[in-house]
Amino acid sequence: RADAEAEAGRELLAQRSVTSLALHGVRTTPEALLQRLLPHLGRELERVEHDSAATLADYFQATGLAHARVRVQTGEREIEGRWRELSSSAGLGLELDDGSLRHVRLEHVRSLSAAQS
């Protein structure tokens, strides 16, 4: 089973950039993740429905990239700036080197990563 999962991961990686818990040193199984996450799912879905801004704010902080210099890939373009805000309507708010704020709609973001200093 582990070989099949590893092969599936390699196939997906060949198609596009992916994130993997295993790449971050987390050893688990889908069943173990479900057991840990499912008890919280109902509460979090309700929170998204009633207070999506709080969910986005938590996500923004949890990325470890809040207010950091980031690189955003959008189709053929790459934009660097300091990640200042996140909203469902405006997307990622990046402070550019000239001090202006540029928004990138979430559906246009292909990847987000820490920029090399």
N, C-alpha and C positions, 0 to 999 in steps of 0.2 A: 504494500500500500504506500509506504514512504517513497519508493521508487517511482510509482505512478504519479504521486503528488509533486515530486521533484521534476519529473518530465513535464507535467502540466505547467508548472511554474516557468520552466525554460521556454516552453512554447509561447506562453503569454509574454514573457520578456522579449522574445524575438519580434512580437507584434508591436509592443509599446512599452514605455517605461512603467514599472510597477513598484509598489511598496510591499515589503514582506516583513512580517514580524521576525522570521528566522534570520533575516539580514541584520536585525538589531539584537540578535542573541537570545530571542525569546523561543523557548522550546515548549510547544503545546500541541494540542490536537483540536480539530474543529469541535469535537464533542465537549472538550474541557472549556473552550471559549463560550460555547452556547450555554453551558451550565453556569458560567460566571456572569454572562451578559443578559440572558433572558429575564431574570428576576427584575431587572431595571428598565427593560424595554418599554413597558407600558407607561411608566412615569415619564421617561424621556420623550416618547412620542407625544404625550399630552403636553409636555413643556414646549416642544417644537411648535405644536398647534397654537398654543396660547401665549407663548413668550419666545418667539424665534430669535429676537434680538439678544436675549440672555444666552441662548444656546450658541449663537454665533460669537458672542463675547467670550464664552468659555472656550470655544474651539480656537479662537484667535490667540488666547493666552496659552492654551495647551500645546500649540504647535512648536513653541520654543522660538518662534521667529517674530513674535510681536515686537514692533519697533526696531527690528534688526534690518540690516541691508540685505535685500533679497534679489533674486533673478527670477523673472516671470517669463515663461515661454508661451507665446500666443500665436499659434500657427507658424508663420514664417518670421515673426518678430520676436525679439528678446528685449525686455525692459528691465533696467536695474533701478532700484530706489529703496528708500526706507519704508517698510510696511507700516503704515500708520493706522489703518482702519479696515474693517470688513463689514459689509452689509449685504443683505440679500438683494436689495434694489440697485445699489451702485457698484457692488463688487469689491475688489481689492482697491484700497486707496494707497497709492505709492507717492511718497515725497521724493521728487526728482532732485538732482544735484543743483538745479537753479532755484530750488525752494518751492516750486509749483507742485500742486497735488494733481496726480493723474489717476483716473479710475479705470480699472480693467474689469469688464463684466465677467462674472464667474464662469459663464458658459464658454468664454473665449480662452480661459486659462488651461493650458496643456500640462504645465509643470510649474512648481514653485519650489525654490531651493535657496539656501543661504548663499549669498554672493561671496566670492573669494575677495578677501581684503587686499 
